[in-house]
């Protein structure tokens, strides 16, 4: 579920914005209210005979329309509506950035955008592997044991580390 952040609205000067049809304006209103593009499209248009896939395609096309995107950008700059970024929108933006990078010849940026898309989609999982050398751990335990043998023994037991306690020196 996307996080919604309420923002203070300020006046939107629509005099320089292109005219929208009533349905396009309804779509913009729903997107600004935090709905996904598909849900906003369903709310603005009759989709009774449309598949989810075609609604997604139509909504994506409408959201990318110059007139509609101008209204959305102006409204967001005026802090109108809810600031919501859905996973779908994030993936679309990364795809757009990848295409821009490819068309400008920036292969590195395109690869980075595609890797990020893979992470967002759950295809890439970053794992951290502990490659601590056990001999270093034992050496550290020996150093600790010189200061506090009981604490070193407790640490070794807690973490399942086998080590030989250093022999305590006896007085001659």
C-alpha positions in Angstrom: 0.0 0.0 0.0 1.6 3.3 -1.0 2.2 5.9 1.7 0.2 9.0 1.3 1.5 12.4 2.3 -1.0 15.2 2.6 0.4 18.5 1.2 -0.8 22.0 1.6 -2.6 23.2 -1.5 -1.7 26.5 -3.1 -3.5 28.3 -6.0 -3.0 26.6 -9.4 -2.8 29.0 -12.3 -4.5 27.0 -15.1 -4.5 29.8 -17.6 -1.4 28.4 -19.4 -2.5 24.8 -19.2 -4.1 23.1 -22.2 -7.9 22.4 -22.2 -8.9 18.9 -21.1 -12.1 17.0 -21.8 -14.3 16.4 -18.7 -13.1 12.8 -18.6 -9.5 13.8 -18.8 -10.0 16.3 -16.0 -11.7 13.5 -13.9 -8.8 11.2 -14.6 -6.4 14.0 -13.4 -8.5 14.6 -10.3 -8.4 10.9 -9.3 -4.6 10.5 -9.9 -4.1 13.6 -7.7 -6.3 12.0 -5.1 -3.8 9.1 -5.0 -5.4 6.5 -7.2 -3.3 4.5 -9.6 -3.6 5.4 -13.3 -5.7 2.3 -14.0 -8.1 3.1 -11.1 -8.3 6.7 -12.1 -9.1 5.6 -15.7 -11.8 3.3 -14.4 -13.3 6.2 -12.4 -13.3 8.6 -15.4 -14.3 6.3 -18.3 -16.7 3.5 -18.9 -14.6 0.3 -18.8 -17.4 -2.2 -18.5 -16.2 -4.0 -21.7 -12.4 -3.6 -21.2 -9.9 -6.0 -19.8 -7.5 -5.1 -17.0 -4.6 -5.2 -19.5 -6.3 -2.8 -22.0 -7.3 -0.5 -19.1 -3.7 -0.4 -18.0 -2.5 0.4 -21.5 -5.1 3.1 -22.0 -4.4 4.6 -18.6 -0.7 4.6 -19.3 -1.2 6.3 -22.6 -3.5 8.9 -21.1 -1.1 9.6 -18.2 1.7 10.2 -20.8 -0.5 12.4 -22.9 1.1 15.9 -23.1 -2.1 17.7 -22.0 -2.8 15.4 -19.1 0.9 15.2 -17.9 1.0 19.0 -18.1 -1.9 19.3 -15.7 -0.5 16.6 -13.4 2.9 18.3 -13.3 1.4 21.7 -12.6 -0.9 20.4 -9.9 2.0 18.6 -8.2 4.2 21.8 -8.4 1.3 23.6 -6.7 1.3 20.9 -4.0 -2.3 19.8 -4.9 -3.5 16.3 -4.0 -1.7 13.5 -2.3 2.0 12.7 -3.1 1.7 9.0 -4.0 4.1 6.9 -5.9 2.9 3.5 -6.7 5.1 0.6 -7.7 3.6 0.7 -11.1 4.4 4.4 -11.5 7.9 3.8 -10.2 8.5 1.0 -12.7 7.2 3.1 -15.6 9.4 6.0 -14.6 12.5 3.8 -14.4 11.6 2.3 -17.8 11.3 5.9 -19.2 14.7 6.8 -17.7 16.2 3.7 -19.2 14.9 4.6 -22.7 16.2 8.2 -22.4 19.6 6.8 -21.3 19.7 4.4 -24.2 18.7 7.0 -26.8 21.4 9.3 -25.5 24.0 6.5 -25.6 24.5 6.3 -21.9 24.6 2.6 -21.5 25.7 2.7 -17.9 22.7 4.7 -16.8 20.4 2.4 -18.8 21.8 -0.6 -17.1 21.5 1.1 -13.7 17.8 1.9 -14.4 17.2 -1.7 -15.5 18.9 -3.1 -12.4 16.7 -0.9 -10.2 13.6 -2.0 -12.1 14.7 -5.6 -11.3 15.1 -4.8 -7.6 11.7 -3.1 -7.5 10.1 -6.1 -9.2 11.8 -8.4 -6.7 14.0 -10.2 -9.3 17.2 -9.1 -7.6 17.7 -9.5 -4.0 20.8 -8.1 -2.3 22.3 -10.5 0.2 25.0 -9.7 2.7 27.3 -12.7 3.4 29.3 -12.7 6.6 32.8 -13.8 5.4 34.5 -13.1 8.7 37.6 -15.2 9.1 37.2 -17.4 12.2 40.9 -17.1 13.0 40.4 -13.3 13.4 37.5 -13.9 15.7 39.5 -16.3 17.9 42.4 -13.8 18.0 39.9 -11.1 19.1 38.6 -13.4 21.8 42.1 -14.1 23.1 42.7 -10.3 23.3 39.4 -9.9 25.2 40.3 -12.8 27.5 43.5 -11.0 28.5 41.3 -8.2 29.9 38.3 -10.2 31.0 38.4 -14.0 30.7 34.8 -14.5 31.8 33.4 -12.1 29.2 35.5 -13.8 26.4 34.2 -17.2 27.5 30.6 -15.9 27.5 31.0 -14.4 24.0 32.5 -17.7 22.7 29.6 -19.7 24.1 27.0 -17.2 22.9 28.3 -17.3 19.3 29.3 -21.0 19.3 33.0 -20.3 18.8 35.4 -23.0 19.9 38.7 -21.6 21.2 41.2 -22.5 23.7 41.3 -20.2 26.7 44.8 -18.8 27.2 46.6 -20.4 30.1 46.8 -18.0 33.0 50.3 -17.4 34.2 51.2 -18.8 37.6 53.5 -17.1 40.0 56.9 -18.8 40.5 
